[in-house]
Amino acid sequence: MAYPRPNVTPISRGMPNLHLTDAEADGLAPLLTRTIADDRYPLSPHIQTLRGILGRLRPEPARAPLPPLKTYAPPSRGRYRRRG
């Protein structure tokens, strides 16, 4: 049975954007990193939210693209002839 959800605005839409200085962001990033690393449940919604915040504070550098996938070709028929 599905219960009706109350008419609530999600926190992320209701909160204003924080404009942090570089010093404030430098102080907050290690705290978030340590909190994420020490948490017992790394896939919990709470930790996912903290990872999103950390990603906004310190975005990861762009990774180099992966090399193209190798195509598989089955062996030729002549290579594995039966002897005998």
C-alpha positions as CSV (number, residue, x, y, z in Angstrom):
1,M,0.0,0.0,0.0
2,A,1.4,3.3,-1.0
3,Y,1.1,6.2,1.4
4,P,0.4,9.7,0.2
5,R,3.5,11.8,0.3
6,P,3.2,15.2,2.0
7,N,3.6,18.2,-0.2
8,V,7.1,19.0,0.7
9,T,9.8,20.9,-1.3
10,P,13.1,18.9,-1.4
11,I,15.9,20.5,0.6
12,S,18.1,21.0,-2.5
13,R,15.6,23.2,-4.2
14,G,14.8,25.3,-1.2
15,M,18.4,26.0,-0.1
16,P,20.3,29.0,-1.6
17,N,23.6,28.4,-3.3
18,L,26.5,28.8,-0.9
19,H,29.2,31.1,-2.2
20,L,32.3,29.9,-0.3
21,T,35.7,31.4,-0.5
22,D,38.7,29.2,-1.5
23,A,39.8,29.1,2.2
24,E,36.4,27.9,3.3
25,A,36.2,25.3,0.6
26,D,39.7,24.1,1.5
27,G,38.6,23.7,5.1
28,L,35.4,21.9,4.2
29,A,36.8,19.4,1.6
30,P,38.9,17.4,4.1
31,L,36.0,17.2,6.5
32,L,33.7,15.8,3.9
33,T,36.4,13.4,2.6
34,R,37.0,12.1,6.2
35,T,33.3,11.8,6.9
36,I,32.7,9.9,3.6
37,A,35.7,7.6,4.3
38,D,34.8,6.8,7.9
39,D,31.1,6.1,7.3
40,R,29.8,2.6,7.8
41,Y,27.4,2.6,4.9
42,P,29.1,4.1,1.8
43,L,26.0,3.8,-0.4
44,S,23.6,5.5,1.9
45,P,21.7,8.5,0.6
46,H,23.4,10.7,3.2
47,I,26.9,9.8,1.9
48,Q,25.8,10.1,-1.7
49,T,24.7,13.7,-0.9
50,L,28.0,14.5,0.7
51,R,29.8,13.1,-2.3
52,G,27.8,15.4,-4.5
53,I,28.8,18.3,-2.4
54,L,32.4,17.3,-2.4
55,G,32.2,17.0,-6.2
56,R,31.0,20.5,-6.5
57,L,33.8,21.8,-4.2
58,R,36.6,19.9,-5.8
59,P,35.7,18.5,-9.2
60,E,37.8,15.6,-10.4
61,P,40.0,16.3,-13.4
62,A,38.8,15.0,-16.7
63,R,40.1,11.6,-17.5
64,A,41.7,10.6,-20.8
65,P,39.4,8.7,-23.1
66,L,39.7,4.9,-23.1
67,P,41.3,3.3,-26.1
68,P,38.9,1.8,-28.7
69,L,37.7,-1.7,-28.0
70,K,39.4,-4.6,-29.8
71,T,37.2,-6.5,-32.2
72,Y,36.9,-10.2,-31.8
73,A,37.4,-12.4,-34.8
74,P,36.9,-16.1,-34.5
75,P,39.9,-18.2,-35.6
76,S,40.0,-19.2,-39.2
77,R,38.8,-22.7,-40.1
78,G,42.1,-23.8,-41.6
79,R,44.1,-23.2,-38.5
80,Y,42.6,-26.0,-36.5
81,R,42.4,-28.9,-39.0
82,R,41.9,-32.4,-37.6
83,R,44.8,-34.7,-37.9
84,G,44.5,-38.2,-38.9
